[in-house]
Amino acid sequence: MEGKFIGSVINYFEHVGVAAIKLEGALELGDTIRIVGGDLDFTEVVDSIQIYKDKVDKAKKGDDVGIKVSEKVGKGYKVYKVA
């Protein structure tokens, strides 16, 4: 269940539980993503995407997005979209 690589974590904002991700592929609300790095390997459904604090329904390759995550992630963690 590796999925398709769509980006990397570039920052994590612990006080709000949000990962900043540099996208290498498209992402939409409702997509299931897998984040892998360090000792972590978890999946979750994307229920919020923000680009510079504006809520959006989808984002494209090259966008820097913020998404709410349930685990503390680190810079460089890989993000995959799973079917």
N, C-alpha and C positions, 0 to 999 in steps of 0.2 A: 504493500500500500504506500509506495513512495510518493507517487503523484508527479505532477509537472512542476519543475522549478519556476517560481514566479518572482522571486526577490530575496533580499536580505534585510535583516534588522539593522538599522543605522543608529537607533537610540531607543531608550526605554524610559518612560516617565512613571516612576514608581507611585507617586502620589495620586495618580489617576488610573494606573493600570493600563497604560496605552503604549503600544509598540509603534515606532516610526519605521516604515518599511520603504526601501527604494525598489520600485516595481520593475521587473524585467518581463512582465506579462500582465494581462488584464485581470482585474478582480472586480467582483460584483457582490452586492448584498445577497446573502443566502448561500454563497459559496462555502464549501468546507475546506479549510486550510490545515496544513500540518506544519508545525514549527519544530525544527531539530537543531540542537546545539548543546554543548556541554553535556550534562546528564539528562537533559530534557528531550522528550519526544512526545508531543501531544497534538491532538486535533481539536478544532472547534469551528463552529459556524460563525461566519462574519455577519454581525448584526448591526454594525456601524462602521462607516468609512468617512474619514475627514481629510480634506486637503486644505491646509492652512486654516484650520478651525471651521471651515465650511463643510456641512454635511452633504455628501454626494451618494448616489446609488451605485456608481461604478467608477473605476479608474483604469487608466491605460498604462502601457509600458512607458517608463520614464518618469511617471508621477512619484512623488514622495507622499505617502499616505500615513495617517494615524488610524490604528484599529485597536479596539478594546480587547485585551487578552486576559485569560484567567490565571496565567502563570507569569512569574518574573522571567523575562527573557534578556539576553545579552547581545551586545553589538556583534554582528557577523553571523548570528544564527540564520539558518536557511529556512525559507518559506516555500511551501509547495501547495499547489491546488490539487485536491484529490477528487476523483469522480464520484 
